[in-house]
Amino acid sequence: MSHAPEITLHGKYEIDHTPLFDGVSLRIEAGQWTCLLGKSGVGKSTILRVILGLETAGKFDGTLTADDGKPIAERASYMAQSDLLLPWLSLRENVVIGARLRGEKPDLDKADAMIEQVGLTAHHTKKPKALSGGMRQRAALARCLMEDRPIVLLDEPFSALDAGTRADMQSLAAQVLRGKTVLLVTHDPAEACRLGHQIAVLTPAGILPWPVPKTTPVRAVDDPETLRSQAALLSYLRAAS
Ligand SMILES: Nc1ncnc2c1ncn2[C@@H]1O[C@H](COP(=O)(O)OP(=O)(O)OP(=O)(O)O)[C@@H](O)[C@H]1O
């Protein structure tokens, strides 16, 4: 796998001259999972889009760098909040769309294994409209995990899943993305405390680094320190909202 860089973002962002966040300093550690939380509308998805160089509603004023000095967007894979599945393609064709768009021969064996791991083998010929919301999200996850990129940006990738499937998909993503530089946007303190090597809370005034349990992710769902940590994080988020 190519080098998974550390990424740093410093700066402020405004929409129509109104600040959304100011003085943000976010370090996304090399080869680790950084979980980004914060209240709805504070700008988490915007940060992902800034990192990817995608269009946003406002203007970012600051710096975005990788520790190896190379461009970031072209070696990143991205799972957006909406599944972005192409409605005229089957689930399997959607999962290999990245290779097809690059004019490469898709690795169908790998795709089938990924579809099996997300539990959708029985549905691989179906079009997106024949899938439930949670199934579509798992298809989008499989499509993202197919891409062997060193940088991975995930925007609430497990939000539509039932609790059991969510825990399974978290474990799968952690296994497949081991060693990559991952930024995960989530509203779920339990998810952040289970998966995060680092946790950051975005506020209008900047980033608050949140202490993580001493154990290494993926943490057990019943690990006492993880449970204490997620309870403290939930209390903080509730008080801050
Ligand atoms: N196309 C747009 N035009 C105008 N404002 C926008 C547009 N897209 C986003 N915004 C504004 O930018 C702000 C940040 O949006 P963003 O989606 O980054 O928030 P978020 O923290 O990811 O929210 P959520 O947790 O609800 O997904 C919001 O206040 C939103 O109203």
Ligand as a Chemical Component Dictionary entry (heavy atoms), coordinates in Angstrom:
data_LIG
# 
_chem_comp.id                   LIG 
_chem_comp.type                 NON-POLYMER 
_chem_comp.pdbx_formal_charge   0 
_chem_comp.three_letter_code    LIG 
# 
loop_
_chem_comp_atom.comp_id 
_chem_comp_atom.atom_id 
_chem_comp_atom.alt_atom_id 
_chem_comp_atom.type_symbol 
_chem_comp_atom.charge 
_chem_comp_atom.model_Cartn_x 
_chem_comp_atom.model_Cartn_y 
_chem_comp_atom.model_Cartn_z 
_chem_comp_atom.pdbx_ordinal 
LIG N1  N1  N 0 -25.245 24.408 -0.394 1  
LIG C1  C1  C 0 -25.287 25.138 0.713  2  
LIG N2  N2  N 0 -25.678 26.430 0.716  3  
LIG C2  C2  C 0 -25.689 27.173 1.835  4  
LIG N3  N3  N 0 -25.298 26.701 3.035  5  
LIG C3  C3  C 0 -24.888 25.429 3.097  6  
LIG C4  C4  C 0 -24.856 24.585 1.956  7  
LIG N4  N4  N 0 -24.388 23.375 2.334  8  
LIG C5  C5  C 0 -24.154 23.453 3.663  9  
LIG N5  N5  N 0 -24.456 24.673 4.101  10 
LIG C6  C6  C 0 -24.329 25.143 5.501  11 
LIG O1  O1  O 0 -23.044 24.842 5.938  12 
LIG C7  C7  C 0 -23.078 24.503 7.315  13 
LIG C8  C8  C 0 -22.246 23.264 7.561  14 
LIG O2  O2  O 0 -22.851 22.175 6.911  15 
LIG P1  P1  P 0 -22.232 20.711 7.084  16 
LIG O3  O3  O 0 -23.020 19.811 6.213  17 
LIG O4  O4  O 0 -20.770 20.783 6.892  18 
LIG O5  O5  O 0 -22.537 20.440 8.638  19 
LIG P2  P2  P 0 -22.377 19.089 9.449  20 
LIG O6  O6  O 0 -21.685 19.433 10.734 21 
LIG O7  O7  O 0 -21.756 18.030 8.626  22 
LIG O8  O8  O 0 -23.914 18.768 9.737  23 
LIG P3  P3  P 0 -24.691 17.363 9.985  24 
LIG O9  O9  O 0 -24.121 16.788 11.251 25 
LIG O10 O10 O 0 -26.109 17.785 10.153 26 
LIG O11 O11 O 0 -24.453 16.495 8.781  27 
LIG C9  C9  C 0 -24.537 24.350 7.708  28 
LIG O12 O12 O 0 -24.881 25.411 8.542  29 
LIG C10 C10 C 0 -25.292 24.412 6.412  30 
LIG O13 O13 O 0 -26.473 25.153 6.571  31 
# 
loop_
_chem_comp_bond.comp_id 
_chem_comp_bond.atom_id_1 
_chem_comp_bond.atom_id_2 
_chem_comp_bond.value_order 
_chem_comp_bond.pdbx_ordinal 
LIG N1  C1  SING 1  
LIG C1  N2  SING 2  
LIG C1  C4  DOUB 3  
LIG N2  C2  DOUB 4  
LIG C2  N3  SING 5  
LIG N3  C3  DOUB 6  
LIG C3  C4  SING 7  
LIG C3  N5  SING 8  
LIG C4  N4  SING 9  
LIG N4  C5  DOUB 10 
LIG C5  N5  SING 11 
LIG N5  C6  SING 12 
LIG C6  O1  SING 13 
LIG C6  C10 SING 14 
LIG O1  C7  SING 15 
LIG C7  C8  SING 16 
LIG C7  C9  SING 17 
LIG C8  O2  SING 18 
LIG O2  P1  SING 19 
LIG P1  O3  DOUB 20 
LIG P1  O4  SING 21 
LIG P1  O5  SING 22 
LIG O5  P2  SING 23 
LIG P2  O6  DOUB 24 
LIG P2  O7  SING 25 
LIG P2  O8  SING 26 
LIG O8  P3  SING 27 
LIG P3  O9  DOUB 28 
LIG P3  O10 SING 29 
LIG P3  O11 SING 30 
LIG C9  O12 SING 31 
LIG C9  C10 SING 32 
LIG C10 O13 SING 33 
# 
